[in-house]
């Protein structure tokens, strides 16, 4: 497959350590994929679904103890602990390699080792970064073929030893010996004892965020946990927005948004560039350009339906791998909670047990058929609203960057940062409130700067400074920065803003601000819309209600300042002075709320 001695040495090292019976190089061809799929079906690793109803689709179950990313078993293995920072788990690299090698010794006896050459980003583009993943899982191979650009052409593009080394084995799916380790200084990822996508599809969070964020820091670009969408106006002009949200804040729904009729009737269109990760660098004209380095969508199934996200649902209708959802053996289809109100009467749940809509456990509690974190892996080309610029080598120019979280009272529906430095501060203090279903208590604030808390591969204080430094590089053409909050609630705890496609109304205001087409009210936290400038046609919402979710409350923000101050303490002297000054300025402005001049 290759004459690159660095690649051959890498493979040979782990072949010797793991001792597989066979070694197969993956070339990305349709014929090889078909052969591997047939083998996985024959062994029961996947189940072939109804080819008429779900052509090319497969079903898979993970082990019951292996259903999500495991942050407590995820480590940044930098040579100095300080370089991992206070927000990451750290392990000494030498200790980590020794520990992992001991677990991995002879782990592939009786198995096949698959060598996957893959590209994050279009092969040969200025954004592209290359990797080689070693795995003993056909499930991983088939998912990587969807999520990345797997090709033997990658081997030709790798220059010397410049590639990310990914090592994975299911071993025994032992959660006590489960480790997902990133070695940023070595361009290496080592994942053992998991078969769940977020831990083993090493091109995704492990490479495209943890390793790539470190690469970007060193090379002068950015790897961000952001969706990218394009909004085409009636005159054909398209503007692009990148947006970062923590989990449970509607990221994929926004990426695949369908505008309300008052916009579509005028010719507005929304295009999806990416739903999860953005690589951003300075490009032509001094602007920031972004690409989605992935080639597919690894989406959460429960709650995805024809109303919440019809474009995402359409993505899943062919050549998709479903994981840990309900399997209906009678017609070879799948189902999950929130898909529709017609669950199969007799099916198999995500654990492989017989299941009906009336199934209950020993305590009489209803048993869910699909795991709450069950997934679909779908090719990006399936997306009905996929951007024509999806395969662009240069990326798309960013007009705006959005941060957002789930806040019941604090943040208004939308506000604009005063400038880039203030915008970095807005991103750095991002937080979301937990829900009862997720954490057992409502309203607990969890900070997640730029939605990167679990994914930043180095010290977050340095990460903040990197954002500030990028702003200096694009000072005259920097995207304007905004914060949104779809989750303000009324006295009964009900959401006031309808969300979903109606969020187009907020995006419209954001673009108008970027064009200096509308004014705004200057508040203590940023520029807030005038209620009359948010389009309400076709929406049953009085202006006074809209005004209520654009308000900035002094008491709430006094508490917010105190909370931010406490959060910033953990970064010590690594916190950029700019952010300290921004916090001081916010505190001063909040004190003046309500005072007449």
Protein Blocks (a to p, Z undefined) as FASTA:
>chain_A
ZZcfklmmmmmmmmmmnopabdcddehiaklmmmmmmmmmmnomaccddfklmghiacdd
ddfklcbccfklcccddfblklnojmbccddfklmmmmmmmmmgoklgoiacdddddded
jehiakbccdddddfbfklmmmmmmmmccdfklmmmpghjaccdddddfklopaklgccd
ddfknopacdehiabfklmmmmlmmmmmmmmmmmmmmnopacddddddddddfkopacdd
dddddehiopmmmmmoccdfklmmnopacddfbfkbccddddehhiacdddfbfbdcddf
ehpafklommlmmmmmgopacehiacdfknopacdehiamcdcfbdcdfkopacdfkbcc
fkopacdfbdfkbccdddfklpmklcfklmpmnbpadfbdcdddddfklpgfbdcdfblm
lmmmmmmmgccdddfklnopahiacddehhlmmmccbdfklmmmmmmmmmmmmmmmgccd
ddddfkbccfkopafbgglmllmmmmmmmmmmmnopaccdddfkbccddfklpcfehiac
dfklmmmmmcccfklmmmmmmmmmmmmmmnmmmlcfklmmmmmmmmmmmmmgoiaZZ
